Amino acid sequence: MKLLLLILSLTSSFAFAHSAESTAGFIDGVIHPLSGWQHLFAMLAVGVLSSRFGGSTIWQVPAVFIASMLFGLYLGERGFELPHFELAIAVSLILLGGLLALKRMPPLYMMVSFVLFFGVFHGYAHGIEIGGLINPTGFRKGFFLGSVLIHIIGVMFGMVPKQYRKYHKVVNASGYGYITLGIFSVLVGSI
């Protein structure tokens, strides 16, 4: 019981980890994508998974995710209602985990559809928190840069040469961690 209370107390802080101060600017925007583990892990996974396709797809899949995330950010800032966005974020972790655990990738059109759809929810979660900023333009630019950097790190994690089999086994096994975190997020309800 004490362990459960400890876990719940730690995750309750994550529920509010995305709050942005009214004076937040560019640097705060860069740091903001790191403030929620669900978003951080999702962007890292998109980078890793895109690297498995090779070629220009390595950058196109993350670009689609970021574009749809920026659209979701816009929706959130403007006050649009996007129901069940927390659940969608948790489901995206579960699905990304499944893809990490697989040794075969889905067809590219499925991957692009997946990141296009779920990116909106990830962006929306950030957008509803930054509506009252004094410098929203600087914050948005920083948010964009921070998100790009996280995706690049994910791509780099995915581009480790295949000869490092133990490393790739760990990356594949991390998919089960993603699935667990996604299920935990659904059960606890703290995104």
Disulfide bonds with the S-S distance in Angstrom:
none
